[in-house]
Amino acid sequence: MKRIEAFVQSDKLRAVVSAIEKKKVGGVSVIQARGRGKGNRPMVEGQRGTGRHEAEYSSLDEIIVVVEDSEVEAVESAILNTASTGSKGDGKIFVTSVEKAIDIGSKVRGDSAL
C-alpha cells in the first residue's frame, strides 16, 4: 500500500479530488495547509488598505489518499493532469509506503481495510 500526499493550490482542490474519485479509490482526506516553497506568495493589503506586502505563507490544500500499489500511477496522473499549470508553486506530490492499515469499525486489516 502507498500513501499519496498532494499539496495543491486551493483553487484546484475540487477538480483534483474529483479526478481522484474517478479512479475509484477508497477515500480521500483534505487538510487546509499553509506553507512556503518555490512559488510566489500572494500579496495582501495592509490593515487600513494603505500598503501591500507579501504574505508570510501561501494557502494550500493537502490531499491524502492511501491506495494499493497498482493504483499509484493512475492517482499520480490524475493529480498531475488536473493541478499542473506549468508554473512554479503548483504544488508537490509525495508517495510513501504504508506498512499496515486497520479499519477501526470492522477491524479488517491490510488492503481490505482501504
N, C-alpha and C positions, 0 to 999 in steps of 0.2 A: 504494500500500500504506500501511497505517496500523499504528502500534504502539499498543496499548491497555495501559496500566498501571493496575491497580486495587489500591488499598490497602484491605483489608477486615479486619474483626475475625477473629481466629484461629478462633473457633468457627463461622464461616460459610464457611471455606475449602473444605471438601469439597463443600458444596452449590453454591457458586459455580462451582468447577471442573467439577462435573457438569453444571451448566446451560450452561456454555460449550461443553463437549464435545458436548452435544446439538445445537449449532449446526453441527457437522461442520467445525470449524476444524482447521488442520494440527497445531498443537502448543501446549502450554501450559507455561510455566516458572513456578515458585513460589520465592520467596525469603522467608525469615523476616526481618522488619524490626522495628525499634523506632523510635518517634517521638513527637512531641508535636504536638498540634493543638488543636482547639476542644473535643474530648471530654474527659470526666473521666478522669484516670489512676487506675489501681487502687490500693487501699490494701494495704500489705504489713506483715507482722508484723516486729517488731524481732528481732534475733538470738536473744534469750533469751525471746521472747514477751511481753516486758514493755511494749512500746509499739507503736504503729501509726503509719505515716507514708505519705504519698503517694509512689508510685513515681516515679522520675525520668522514665521513658518508659513508653508503652503498648506492648504486644506486638501487632504486626500481621503480616499476610502480604501480600506483594506478588505479584500475578498478572500475568504478562506474556504477551501474545499478539500476533502480527502477522498481519493479515488483509487481504484485498482490500478496496478502498474500499466495495464493495457490501455487505460483511458487518458493517460498523461498527455500524450501528443495532441489528442483531439481537444482537450481542455486548453492547453497552451495556445494552440492555433486559434481557438475561439476568442481567447483574451487578446492575443496579438492583433487579429484581424479587426477587432472591434475598437480597441483602445488606442491603437497607434495612429498618430497623425504625422509621424516622421520628425517630430520636434523633441529636443531635449526636455526632460521634465514630464514625459508621457507616463512614466512610472516604471515599476520593476516587477518581475516575477521570480519567486524563489520556490524551488522544489526540494523537499526533504523527505527522508524515509520515515515511515511510521512503523514502529515495532509491534504495536498491539492496539486493537480497538475493541471496546466493550460497550454494548448498548445497555444503559442502566436499567431501563424498564423491563426488557425481556431477558437480560443477562446473556445475550448472544455474543459470542466472541469472534474475532477475525473479520474476514471480508464480508461475512453475512451481517455484521453489525452496521455496515455502511448503508 
